[in-house]
Amino acid sequence: MNARNPNRRTFSYEDALNTFPQVRDLTTAAIRQIEAMLNRVQSRDELEARKEELQSAYERIVQAWVEEVSSVGCEVKGLWLVDWDCGDGYYCWRFPEDSISHYHGYEEGFDDRVPVN
């Protein structure tokens, strides 16, 4: 899901924090769309019968989220996982964290992130 982003930009921490509410809201909206879709399924049999249709709808929602978040200039690194390029690495956030509070270098990933000081 690592989306190469033509709108990619470099963010100061303040810039990242300023765009965070938009990214968080886009993410929350996509998650709610998926939850609403699944909550309408009445039974396991219906889930199985509509498996392909639901999977396709899920993929469309996630892809729209990737495009929307990428349009902000961020990089989507996984499902509900977003990075802001800061010039020497990434500010990193994953839903449902309350804020952008972690950083990792270009060669590291989510597992190697450290708190922003």
Secondary structure, DSSP 8 states (H G I E B T S, - for coil): -----TT-----HHHHHHHHHHHHHHHHHHHHHHHHHHHT---HHHHHHTHHHHHHHHHHHHHHHHHHHHHHT-EEEETTEEEEE-SSSEEEEETT-SS--EEE-SS--GGG-EE--
